[in-house]
Amino acid sequence: MSDTPTPETPAPRLHALVTGGGTGIGAAIARRLAADGAAITLMGRRAEPLAAVARGIPGAFTISGDVTDRASVDAAFAAARAVHGPIAILVCNAGAAESGRFEKQGFDVWRRLMAVNLDALHHCAQAALPDLKAAAAGRLVVVASTAGLKGYGYSVAYSAAKHGAIGLVRALALELAATPVTVNAVCPGFTDTEIVADAVALVVAKTGRSAAEARAELAKFNPQGRLIEPGEVADAVAWLCAPGSKSMTGQAIAVAGGEVM
């Protein structure tokens, strides 16, 4: 027998799947988790943005899918497992926002926002749960919103869906408290993403204000007087996914510059 020491087999990388990973907060989360050593799967509706983000993350796998459709979720997660193994970290980031006066909004808006902001959490969490429970430290993080903590006028459907998302997080955390899985939400304030860009465009169209004035108006919600950066949200998610955060579960953490909830 040789006395020469053999190098230890490196531990397998944790598999992190991020929905809505092609832009904004989701892309920032994927990059941060990859920097922390995770193997990354990016899931979203549009292949091109996913591919663009993946080019900057060595080994990243991309899969197009619809988080509002359980069959699509199951197929996407199966494809991801075939590449990176069981899912140890699930970040449910995919979401959408629409604003308008409640009395004039059709039920189609309500149903659409519930589907992507709340129904999708049911599909993704259930699909990943066997993997998360089998992991040494499974992590489920939902990107919710300050709208789920306080509500905003002209965003009734969105606020209701995000309140539901936080309710799901709190209840599921209790249900899984005796397992290795933690379940948490991060709740960004107005963040410099496509969603805010769409809100700015709407304000410009309806009020005649300039884009700069519209952005400044949204930034006023933040006592620090600025929009949140996607990387700040990613840092919070990364902390919740770390091994040392095992006592953090059932929480809804505002990343909002001091905005009062």
C-alpha positions in Angstrom: 0.0 0.0 0.0 1.4 3.4 -0.9 2.2 5.9 1.9 1.5 8.8 -0.5 -1.6 10.7 0.7 -4.4 11.0 -1.8 -6.2 14.2 -2.3 -9.6 14.3 -0.7 -12.5 14.0 -3.0 -14.1 17.5 -3.2 -17.5 17.8 -1.8 -20.2 18.1 -4.5 -21.5 21.5 -5.2 -24.9 22.4 -3.9 -27.5 22.7 -6.7 -29.3 26.1 -6.6 -32.3 26.6 -8.9 -33.4 30.2 -9.4 -36.7 31.0 -11.2 -37.0 34.2 -13.1 -33.2 34.0 -13.4 -32.8 35.9 -16.7 -33.0 39.5 -15.4 -32.8 41.8 -12.4 -33.0 40.3 -9.0 -33.0 36.7 -10.2 -29.8 37.2 -12.3 -28.1 38.9 -9.3 -29.0 36.0 -7.0 -27.7 33.4 -9.5 -24.4 35.2 -9.8 -24.0 35.6 -6.0 -24.9 31.9 -5.3 -22.5 30.8 -8.0 -19.7 33.0 -6.4 -20.5 31.2 -3.2 -19.8 27.8 -4.9 -23.3 26.6 -5.9 -24.0 24.9 -9.2 -26.7 27.0 -10.9 -29.9 26.3 -12.8 -31.6 29.3 -14.3 -35.3 28.9 -15.1 -37.5 31.4 -17.0 -39.9 32.0 -19.8 -37.4 33.5 -22.3 -34.4 31.6 -23.4 -32.3 34.6 -24.6 -32.0 36.4 -21.3 -31.3 33.2 -19.5 -28.5 32.4 -21.9 -27.0 35.9 -21.5 -26.8 35.4 -17.7 -25.5 31.9 -18.0 -22.6 33.0 -20.1 -21.2 34.7 -17.0 -21.6 31.7 -14.7 -19.4 28.7 -15.5 -21.4 25.5 -15.7 -24.8 27.2 -15.4 -27.7 25.2 -16.9 -30.7 27.1 -18.4 -34.2 25.7 -18.9 -37.2 27.5 -20.3 -40.4 26.9 -18.4 -43.7 28.3 -17.1 -43.8 28.5 -13.3 -47.6 28.9 -13.5 -47.9 25.4 -15.0 -47.2 22.4 -12.8 -46.3 20.1 -15.7 -43.9 22.6 -17.0 -42.3 23.0 -13.6 -42.0 19.2 -13.1 -40.3 18.8 -16.5 -37.9 21.7 -15.9 -36.9 20.5 -12.5 -36.3 17.0 -13.8 -34.1 18.4 -16.5 -32.2 20.4 -13.9 -31.6 17.4 -11.7 -30.2 15.4 -14.7 -27.5 18.1 -15.0 -26.7 19.2 -11.5 -28.3 16.6 -9.2 -30.9 17.1 -6.5 -32.0 20.6 -5.7 -30.6 21.8 -2.4 -31.5 25.5 -2.8 -34.7 26.8 -4.5 -35.1 30.5 -5.0 -38.6 31.4 -6.2 -38.0 34.8 -7.8 -40.2 34.8 -10.8 -42.9 37.4 -10.5 -44.9 40.1 -12.3 -46.6 43.4 -11.3 -49.4 45.4 -12.8 -51.0 48.5 -11.4 -54.3 50.2 -11.8 -57.4 51.2 -10.0 -59.0 48.1 -8.4 -62.6 49.0 -9.4 -61.6 49.1 -13.1 -59.4 46.0 -13.2 -60.8 42.9 -14.7 -60.6 39.5 -13.0 -58.1 38.5 -15.7 -55.5 40.8 -14.1 -56.2 39.3 -10.6 -55.9 35.8 -11.9 -52.7 36.5 -13.9 -50.9 38.1 -10.9 -52.0 35.3 -8.6 -50.8 32.7 -11.0 -47.2 34.0 -11.3 -46.8 35.5 -7.8 -48.5 32.8 -5.7 -49.7 29.7 -7.6 -46.1 29.3 -8.9 -44.8 29.1 -5.4 -47.1 26.1 -4.7 -45.9 24.4 -7.9 -42.2 25.0 -7.4 -42.1 24.3 -3.7 -44.0 21.0 -4.0 -41.8 19.9 -6.9 -38.6 20.6 -5.1 -39.6 19.6 -1.6 -38.4 15.9 -1.7 -35.0 17.1 -2.7 -34.9 19.9 -0.1 -35.8 17.5 2.7 -33.2 15.0 1.6 -30.4 17.7 1.6 -28.2 18.3 4.5 -29.5 21.9 4.7 -32.3 22.5 2.3 -33.1 26.2 1.6 -36.3 27.6 0.1 -36.2 31.4 -0.4 -39.1 33.4 -1.9 -38.6 36.8 -3.3 -41.7 38.6 -2.2 -42.1 42.3 -1.8 -42.7 45.1 0.7 -46.2 45.0 -0.9 -46.6 41.7 1.0 -45.9 43.5 4.2 -47.9 46.7 3.9 -49.7 47.0 0.6 -49.7 49.8 -1.9 -52.6 51.6 -3.5 -53.3 50.8 -7.2 -51.6 47.5 -6.7 -54.3 45.4 -5.0 -53.9 42.2 -6.9 -50.1 42.3 -6.6 -50.2 43.2 -2.9 -52.7 40.4 -2.2 -50.6 37.9 -4.0 -47.4 38.9 -2.2 -49.3 38.8 1.2 -50.2 35.2 0.2 -46.6 34.4 -0.6 -45.5 35.5 2.8 -48.3 33.5 4.4 -47.2 30.4 2.5 -43.6 31.0 3.7 -44.6 31.3 7.4 -46.9 28.3 7.4 -44.6 26.0 5.4 -41.7 27.0 7.7 -43.7 25.7 10.7 -44.6 22.6 8.9 -41.0 21.8 8.0 -39.4 23.1 11.3 -38.4 19.6 12.3 -36.6 18.9 9.0 -33.3 20.3 7.7 -35.3 22.8 5.5 -35.6 26.5 6.1 -38.2 28.6 4.4 -37.9 32.4 4.2 -38.9 35.4 2.2 -37.0 38.5 1.2 -39.1 41.6 0.6 -37.5 44.2 -1.6 -38.7 47.7 -1.8 -38.7 49.5 -5.1 -35.7 47.9 -6.8 -33.9 49.0 -10.0 -35.3 46.2 -12.2 -37.5 45.8 -15.3 -40.6 45.9 -13.1 -39.7 49.4 -11.8 -38.8 50.4 -15.4 -42.3 49.4 -16.4 -43.8 51.4 -13.5 -41.8 54.4 -14.5 -43.1 54.1 -18.1 -46.7 53.9 -16.8 -46.2 57.0 -14.6 -44.7 58.9 -17.6 -47.6 57.8 -19.8 -50.3 58.8 -17.4 -48.9 61.9 -15.8 -46.6 63.4 -18.4 -43.8 63.5 -15.9 -40.2 62.8 -17.1 -38.7 59.4 -16.5 -36.3 60.9 -14.0 -39.2 62.5 -12.1 -41.1 59.2 -12.0 -38.0 57.3 -10.7 -37.5 60.0 -8.0 -41.1 59.6 -7.0 -40.7 55.8 -6.5 -37.4 56.3 -4.7 -39.3 58.5 -2.1 -40.7 55.3 -0.6 -37.2 54.5 0.5 -36.1 56.7 3.4 -32.6 56.5 2.0 -33.9 58.3 -1.1 -32.9 55.7 -3.7 -33.9 52.5 -5.5 -32.7 49.2 -4.0 -29.9 47.5 -6.0 -30.5 43.9 -7.1 -27.2 42.9 -5.6 -28.4 44.0 -2.2 -31.3 41.6 -2.4 -29.0 38.8 -3.6 -26.8 39.4 -0.6 -29.8 38.8 1.7 -30.7 35.6 -0.2 -27.2 34.3 0.0 -27.1 34.8 3.8 -30.4 32.9 4.2 -28.9 30.1 2.1 -25.7 29.8 4.2 -25.2 26.9 6.6 -25.0 29.3 9.5 -28.6 30.5 8.9 -30.3 27.3 10.0 -32.2 29.1 12.8 -33.6 31.6 10.3 -37.0 30.2 9.1 -40.4 31.6 8.6 -39.0 35.1 8.3 -40.0 37.9 5.9 -36.9 40.2 5.7 -37.5 43.7 4.2 -34.6 45.0 2.0 -36.1 48.5 1.8 -33.8 51.1 3.2 -35.8 51.7 6.3 -39.3 51.9 4.7 -41.8 51.5 7.6 -44.0 48.4 7.2 
